[in-house]
Amino acid sequence: MGKQILLILFVLLTLGSSAQKFEQLAKTPPMGWNSWNKFACNVSEKLIKQMADEMVASGLQKAGYEYIVIDDCWQVARDENGEIVVDKDRFPNGIKSLADYIHAKGLKFGIYSCAGTKTCQERPGGFGHEYQDARTYARWGVDYLKYDWCNTTTQDARSSYANMRDALHTAGRPIVFSLCEWGTAKPWEWAGKVGHLWRTTEDIVDRWESMINILDKERDLAKYAGPGSWNDPDMLEVGNGGMTTEEYKTHFSLWCMLAAPLIAGNDLGNMTSETKEILGNKEIIALDQDTLGKQAFCFRDNGDYEIWIKKLVKNGKAACLLNRSDEEKTVQVDFNVLLKSNDDYWSIEPYKLQDYKVRDLWEHTDLKPDKNPLFIKIPPHSVKVFRFIKN
């Protein structure tokens, strides 16, 4: 009887230990590239290898981008044993060979599936095959899984995603788990124990109105974000042609202020110098990758003019001045006020402006705090981003 009890306890402890995510991953928001926004279903081994090559050659790898993620349409069926079947026409050497190629570049490899019976493009989904697929992903060398929510009918989001989390953990390979549930079940309230990032909204579209509408939906979610657990306002559209250069700079700045995953979605082999400058702005990226892991909050909302504040390590802060209007604005900026701003309006910290350097992160210049306040011109649909760095 004693041995039976010990066996039962062992089984329960084993099951309990598998019911968790890998905790040491995504301590800062993941950075990388995904195929969907530019190429949709038109993916192939050749394309993915090319994007990995361009990630390195463009310098984006050195800027922090590391994941190369295939989205939907790499899979075509399941075999007689239920194993997922790769499209051999598009991926003639299989997924493991592709993952090995990407790893040899010093990058990490990501893949896509779906919690439903089929993916959003009607390919075989993961429902009922979670543990089988997780073992396959581990065998292939997958480092990142984006898990969608199409064709789920009456499924419960929390339990469906927890099931895949447990499957990944049981498979044994540390894999960043990206929940793409679109925010319908309020994943920010529960997904911190399930995955490393979770979509908070519907899909982004390469238009100003779509991007700014998503920003509005992030406003009350800052308290749910932190190291290993990130709100995901969807992938970047920078460089895809639907917005102006200024609008893309705004898009990128806001995502970095939000501590959002930075998953580029453009053609890395066909970037303008402006696109490369935006995606590669290390001073802006540093806000996103700040190890304190704080999402920005909206400190002031004057309709078409907003101020967003992000707390940083070593008592640092960043301020993003956003002109949402179609007209240029001239605004008075008091850096003392921005420095002392806090979630509850005023900080209890004894901030003194003279103790800080004020850095313009797009102009890459320092401002003199003694010239305060300043009148600053902000073009339409544009931002000014400043960082307070303690001397």
N, C-alpha and C positions, 0 to 999 in steps of 0.2 A: 504493500500500500504506500509506504514511504517513497519508493522509487517512482510509483505512478504520479504521486503529487509533485515530485521534483521534475518529472518529465513535463507535466502540464504547466508548471511554472516556467520551465525553460521555453516551451512553445509560446506562452503568453508574452514573455519578455522579448523573444525573437520577433514576434509580430509587432509588439509595441515599438521596438527599435527601428522597424522599417517604416513606421507611420510618421515620417518626418522628411523635410527637405534637406538638401545639403546646405549647411549653414555658413560655410566659409566662402561662398561664391557671391559675386556681384556686390561686393562691399561698397563699390561706387557704381553708378549706373552703367550698364553694358554699352560698349561702343562697337559699331561694326557696319555692315552693309547687308541689305536684303534685296532679293530680286524682284519683288512684286511691283512696287510703285512705277518702275520703268519698263520692265519686261513682261509682267503678268505671267501668263502660262508659257511663254516662249523661253523656257529654260533648257539648258543643255550642259553637258560636261565641258564642252569647249568654252561656253560663255562663263561659267563659274570659275574655271581656271584663269580665264582672261581677267576677270574682276579681281581675283586674288593677286595676279601679277601687277595689275594697275594699283591695287591698294598699297603695295610695296613701292612701286616706281614713283607714285605721285607724292610720297611722303606722308600720306595719311596714317600709315601704320605707325610711324614715329610720333604722330600727333595723338596716338592712343587708340585708334580704331583696330579691332582685333578679330571680330567675328565675321565670317562669310557665311551667310544663311540662304539656303535654297527655300523658297516659298512653295506654294502649291504646284502640282502637275509633274512631279518627278516620279510618281507612282502610278501604276496602271491596273493592278489587280491583286488578288491573293491566290497563292497556289493551293494544292490539295491539302496541305498541312496548315493553312492559314497564314503562312508567311507573306509579308508584303513583297510585291514584285515591282522591281524598278523598270522604268521605260528603257529597254536596251537600245533602242534606236537613238535616243538622246544621251544616254549614259552607258556607252558600250563597255566601259571597264568597271562599271558598278560604283556604288557609293563609297565603299571602303577605300578604293583606289583614289577617289577624288578627295576624301578626307585626308589621306596620307599626303597627297600633293599639297594641300592647304597647310597641313601641319609642318611640312618641310619648309614652308615659307615663313615659319614663325607665327602663323595665324591660327585661329581656332575655327571649327566647323560647326555650322548649325543647320537644322533641318526643320521641316514643317509637317504637322499632321493636324488632326481634328478630333474633338471629343465625340462627334456624332458618328453615324453609320457611314456617312460619306463626307468628303471635304466640301468646301465651298464651290469647287469646280467639279464636283460629282466623282471624284476619285475615291478609292476605299479609305474610310476613316478609321479611327482607332478603337471605336466602341466594341467591347468584347475581346479585344486583342491587346489590352494595355500592357500586361506583363510580357507577352510575346514580343511586342514591338519594342518595349524598353530594353529587353535583352538584345534585340537586333541593333538598336541604336548604340548600345554600349559596345557591341562587337565591331561595329563600323567605325567607332571612334568619334561619335557625336559629342559636342561640347555644349550645345544650346538647342533647346526644343521650343518652337513656337507652336502652341496648341490652340486651334481655332474652335468655333462654337456653332458651325452650320450643321443642319440636319440632326438636331438633338431632340426634337419633338418634346416629350414630357420629362426629359432628364433634369435632375437637380444639379445646378452648376457646382455647388460646393462639394457634393459627394463625388461628382464625375471628375473634377480636377484633383481632389484628394486621392482618388483611386490611381490616377496617373502619377501623381507625386510618389505614392507608395511603390508603384511599379518601378519608377526610375531609381528610387533609393535601393530597392531590392536588387536591381540589376548591378549596382555597385559602382558605376562610373559617375563621377560628379558631373552633372549636366545642369546648366542654367535653365530654369523652367519659366517660360513666358506664357502667361494665361491671356488668351485673346478672346475674352468673353464679351467685349464691347461695353462693359459697365452696366449691363441690364440688371444684374443681381447684386449690385453694389459690392464688387469684389474687394474694394479698399477696406471694407469692414471685416473681412475674414481671410483674404488671400495671403496675408503676411506669413501665415503658418503653412501655406501650401506651395507658393511659388516665389520667385525672385522679382517678378514684375507682372503687372496686370493692366490690361487695357481699361481705360476709364470712359471711353466714348466710342461713338461710331467711327467708321473709317475716315481718315483724312482725305481731302481732295486737294489737288494742286491749285488752289485758289485762296485769295486773301480771306474771303468770308468764311470759308471752312476752317482755316487755321485759327482765326481770331475767335470763332465760335467755340472751338475746342478749348482755347485759353480760358474762356469764361467758365467752362465746366470744371476747370481745375481749381478754382478759387478757394473752395472750402475743403480741399483734400490734403493740405500740407501736413496735417498732424499724422497722417497715415504713412508718410514716406520716411525712409531712413535706410542705413546701411543694410543691404541684403533684401530690401523690400521697397519697390519703387512703383509709383503711379506712372502709367505709360499712356501718354496722349497720342500715341501712334508714331509711325516712322516719319523721317524727314522727307520733305519734297524738294529740298534745295537743289537747284540745277535742272529741274525737269521742265521748265519753260512756262509754267502757268502764272508765275508771279514776277514782279520786277526784282532787280538786285537789292533795292532797299527793303522790299517786303521779305525777301529771303534772309537778309541780315536780321530783320525783326524776328522772323520765325526761328532762326537758329539761336538768337539771344534769349528769347523767351523759353525755349526748350531747355537751355542751359540753366536759366534762373530757376526753372521748375524741377531741377535735378532729374530730368527725364532721360530715359535711354536715348542715346544718339545713334540711331540706325539709319545710315544714309540709304537713299533709294534711287540714286541717279546712275547714269552710265559713267563709270569711273574712267573709262577710256576715251571719253569725249567731253572733258570738262573745260569750261572757259576759265580764264585766270580769276575772274570774280568768284566763280563757284569754288574753285580750289582755295581761294583766300578765305572765304566764309567757312567752309568745312574744316579748314586747317588753322583757324585762329586759336592759337594755344592759350591766349589770355582769356578768351571767352570759354573755351573748353575747361580751363582750370576751375571755373565757377561750378560747372556741372560735376566735375570730378572731385570737388572738395570733400575731404574725408569726414567732415562733420555730418554731411548727408542731409542737410536741411533744404526743404523745398521753399521757394520764395512765397511770400504772402503779399497781397495787395494792400499797401499802406495808405494810398490815397486814390480815390476815384472821383475825378471831376468830369465824368462823362466821356468825352473824347480824349481826355488826358489822364493817364494813370501812372502811379509810381509803385513799382514792385521792389521789395527788399528781400535780400537773401543773407542769412547769417553764415559766416565762414569761420574756419579755424582761427585760433589766436586772436579772438575778439575782432576779427575782420568782418566786413560787410560789403555787399554789392548792391547798387541801386540801378534799376532800369527804368528810364523815363520813356513812356510809350505814348506816341501820338497816333491815335486810332483814326483821326479825321482825314478828310481829303484835302485839307488846307495846311500850309505851314503854320507852326505855332512858335511863338516866342514866350518862353516860360522863365519865371524867376526861380532860381534854385538856391536854397539855403543848405549848404552841406552840413552845417551843425544839426539841422533838423533831421536830415537823412541819416546821419551817423547815430543819432540818439533814438531813432525810430525802433519800435519793437512790435511784436504781435499784439501786445496790450497797449499800444500807442507810444509809451515812453519806456526806455530802458532804465533799469536801476544801476546799470554799469556806469562808472564815472568817465564817460567818453569825453575826450577833449580833442577838438579838431587839430590843434597844433601837434598832437602826438601821432598824426597819421599823414601818410602820403595819399593823395587822391589821383587815381590813374584812370584815364579815358581808354577803355579797352578796344575800341575800334580805331581811334586815332593813334594809339600806342604812344601817348604823351602823358606827362605829369602835369597836374594843375597845381597852382599855388594856393593853399588854403587861406592865405591872408586876403585873397581876392574873393570875398564872400559877403553877400550872395552874388551870384552871377545871373545875367540874362543869357539864355541859351536858345538858339534856333533849332527846331526839330522839323525836318521835312515831313510831308504827309506819309502815313503808314510806316513811320521810322521810329528808331529808338536811339537813345544815348545811354551807354552803360558805363558806370563808374565803379571802381573798386577802392575801398578804404583799406590801406595796408599800414599796420602799425609800425612806427619807426623803430 
